[in-house]
Amino acid sequence: MLAHVVAAAVAIPALMPRPRSVVALPCARPLRLASGLRLPHGFDDGARIEIEDRWRRMGIPLPSIAMRPDVTVVRTTSLPPQAYRLVVNATGVRIEAGDAASVFYAATTLAQLPVRTASGWVLPCARIDDQPALRWRILSDDVSRGPLPTMRYFEERIRTIAFYKMNGYSPYMENTFVAPSDPLPAPLDGITPAQLHELARYAARFHVALIPDQQTFAHMHGTLRYEAYADLAELPHGFLLSPSAPGSTAYVRRLITAELAQVPHPPFFHVGSDETLTLGEGTSAALVRREGLARVYADHVRAMVSAVAPSGARVMIWDDGVERDPAIMRMLPRSVVLVDWHYQPAQSYERFIRLIANGGFDQLIAPGANNWNEVFPNIAAAIENERTFIDEGKAAHVLGLFECVWMDDGQTLYQDTWYPVLYAADAAWERGDVPSARFAAAFPRAFFGTDDARYAADVAALGDILTRLERARYDWTDELLWADPFDPAVARRMQAVDLHRVRLEAEAVEQHLLTAPPPPLHPEAASTMFLAARTYDVLARSYQIADEVRAMYDQARRHAGERDGPTLRDLLWCRYWFREQRDDYEELARLYARAWTYESRPDHLASNVERFHMAAARAIERADAMRYVEYEEYLRLHRFPTLDQALQLPR
């Protein structure tokens, strides 16, 4: 049933996720917050932190713990787990909760309710009944491809997904964990055992289960590149652990044991096992010929189930192996949970859902934020993918959501992913469909704490820019950013793009974010949106510069030798255009480094920032080349090379 809102003296604001039922109650006056809301002793600690953090940033008087509280909490068996009833009237707040998580979810809804009136902040009188559509709502976070959150940002990310009622956080690890027995493959600033333990403990405060996602089969190049582990590889220093290599199973057992020592009893443990496309092509060829590909794959999963079993966790695996060969399902324990991942928009995903359901397995549906390899996520693709997939998952009564954020090229920023991540969280909580327009209308207030609708318009504009730039499949915007605008193949590709329109859209976002006051909530996410807009602006301008420099240079050559002709002016302008490009990339380097430092550890930052510096250095070299043509080639030697010759472009 869609939420029903009746007229009230103080309107009930849009809430995210939207509760199942919202009814405005008649009351003489709303509950005033002038002296702060009084909470009872023993009130959920994580819930109190969430309320305090939001209200402090928005200027709402902070709650306090009092002997005579305004808030009453009642646990009741009449409500299922995670369900709650929240009643606000002129005298106080009553929370009826099915379990401890229910209290937390009621509190995060309560935290969004305050409305500013002429007399101050008030809580509108309302009765809210709510419960999730899907039992599990998990964020899968790639911490293995470059960006690796600081502990502070790990905690912020966990706290934020909890506020919007996600209840699982799964860091995706290849060689990220610093295992005590095998520290060599891990990055020098990897996740230590103590840090993993602290993350699990911190997440539990906010009713979020930390679910380790440790690759155990493919995607292991970070380990296999080391000579000490090279004998475990299917192909030399490759990506796949060979099931026939002595020691490969023992190695991943050590990783699993070490991680479970820090996260003793998670509900699930993800063992990866996706994209095993080279299985049987190297050292395991004889084993695969003898046993069959399906049997070898299933034997690996069963070994992982055995390794995880002492913790009581259910093993998760990605479903692509099963999709290629459904016979594998007959060889797997029914306790295994299949994570059904599909990231591209489609009219339906029912055949994939049905395949797993018919095999008798629980499943999590895994749409994606479509952020990988992009300056800013592909919003249109992400929302279409999430909306259809989650709606069909709810109709099929799947176990839950496993929303995926990937960092494939190592330069994506986590802050840019909030919009698609929270849409997925919203859709997985609500029983019905979540129209994208309704979500967009609620997003600015719910996430940024402002009624400025332009924040949603900014997201839409950045998404529209991406679709304008990506006319051909696999033309990621990150690749366009680093491509040489003077490359003829790239230049031909960009002829289909309206660079003028791209820049106007980007600059409208920049203008808004430069002139609007920083939002009270998540101002760093707004800053990262500004960086995305400025990056798109610079990207499009670089291709304009290529066109304009070619035109000016050609004109300079055509009029060479003319008295009072434009030749010297045009060569000078070519030089200035390249200097403009230099300054643009150096500015992006500073903005990017600041955004990265807010959320991620220092390793890998230098390699990303270096790309900006390399682009700036290329522009400097080309500016110098224009000067050389002017003073040496043209004025001194009376020669005039072509632009390709002057810039030493490959033929």
C-alpha positions, 0 to 999 in steps of 0.5 A: 500500500502506498503511503497515505498522507492527510492534511495537517497543520504542519506538513509531514516532509518526504521521508527516505525510504518512504514508510509503508503508511504515513497518516497525519494525526489531528493535534492542537499543536505539533511537538516543539523541539525548542529544548531538545527531545528527551530520550529514555535511558537505555535508548539505542546508542546508534540511533541516538548518534544518528539523530544527534549527527543529523540534528547538529548539522541542521541546527535542530536542538539536540536530544538528551537523556532524561528521567521523564522522557518525551520518547517511549519505546515498547517492544512487542511481538505483534510486529515482525523483526525490523518493523515499527510503529512511530506515533508523534503527538503534542505530548511525545513520541511512542515507538513500538518495535518488533526488535532492536533493529526496529527501534533504530529504524523508527529513530532514523525516520524520526530524525527526518521528521523535524520541520522548521516553522516560524516558531522553531523546529517541530515534529508534526503529529503523525502515525507511521507504520513501516517494515522492509520489503526485503529482509537483507539490504546490503552494500557491496563496496569494492575496496580492492581496485585502488581507493581504500577508505580511511577508517573514518570514512569507512565509519561514515559510509556504514553510518550513512547506509544504516541511516537509510535502512541498509543492514549489511556492509560487504567490503570486497577484498582481493588482496586487501586484507593484511593476513597475519600469516600472509601479509606480503600480497596486501597493500602497505596500507591494507586492512589490518585484522584490528581494523576489520574487527573494529569495523565489524564492531562499529557496524553492529552499533548501527544494526549493520552486519559486516559481511566479508567478501574475500575472493578465493578463486579468480581475481587473485592477481594481486597475490599471484603476481608475487613470486612466493605465490606464483606456483598457486596460479592457473596461468603464470602470475595470472588471476585464477588460483589453480584448484590443482596447485598444492597449497591454493586451498590452504592459502584461502583457508588461512585468509578466511580463518584470519578474517573470521577471527575478527568477524566471528559470526557474520550471517554470510561470508562471500567467497567470490568465485566469479569469472573463472573463465581460465579454469582448466586452461593451465595447471588444472587442465588434467584435473578438469578433463578428468572431473569436468569443469562443473565438478571442479568448480563445485568442489572449490565451493564445497571446500569454502563452505567447509572453511566457513562452517565453524562460524555458522555463516552461510557462504555466498558466491556470485552466480555467473558460474551457475548461469553458464552451467546450471548443473553446478547447482546440483553439486552445491549445498543448499545453504549456499546463497547465490548472488545474482549480479546483472548491472546493465539495464534490461526489460526483465531479469526474471529468467535469472531469478527463476533459474536460481529459484528453480534450483532451490537456492536462496538468492540476493539480487545484485544491481550496480551503481554504474559508477565504474570507469566514469567521472560520475555514475551513469544515473539513467542506467543505474536507476533503470537497472536497480528499479527493474531488478529490485521490483522483480526481486521483491515480487519473487520474494528473494532474500535481499539486495546486494547493491554493487559499487565497483572501482575498476580503474581505480580513480572513482570516488565513493562520494559520487555513488550516493544517489544510486546506492540510496535509490537501491536502498529505498527500493529494497525497503519499500513494498511498491515501486519507487518512481525515479521522479519521486525519489529525486524530489525527496533526495535533496532534503533527505540526503543534503538536508535542504529544500533546494531542488537543484541538488537533484537537478545537478545529479540529473544534469551530470547523468545527462552529460554522461549519456551525451558523451557516451555515444558508443559502447565502452566509451567510458568518460574516464577514458575520454578524459585521458584520451588525446583530443588531437588523436584523429580517431578520438576526434572523429568519435567526438564529432557526434557530441554536442560539446557546447551543450555538455559545457553549458550543463556542467557549468550550470551545476558548477554555478549552483554549487559555487553560489549555494551555501554548502548543504548542512548534510554531506557537504563533501558529497556536494563538493565531489559533485562540483568536481565531477561537473568541473571535470566534464567541463574541462573534458569537453573544453579539451576537445574544443581546444583541439578543434580551435587550435587546428583551425587557428593553426591552419589559418596561420599557415594559409596566411603565412608571409602576409603583411599584417596577416593573422599568422603571429596572432594565431600562433600566439593564441594556440600557445595560450589555448594550451596554457589554458589546458595546462591550468585546467588539469592542474586545478583538477589535480588539486580538487581531485586530491582533496576529494580523495583525501577526504575518503581514501588512504594515500596509496594509489592517490599519487598514480591518479594525480599523476595522470592530471600532471601528465595531461598538463605536461603534454599541454605545456610541451605543446605550448612550447611547440607553438612558440618554437614554430613561431620563433624558430621555424617561421620567423628564423627559418621561414618554414611552416610545418603542419600541426601534426608535425609541430606536435609530433603526433603519430601518423 
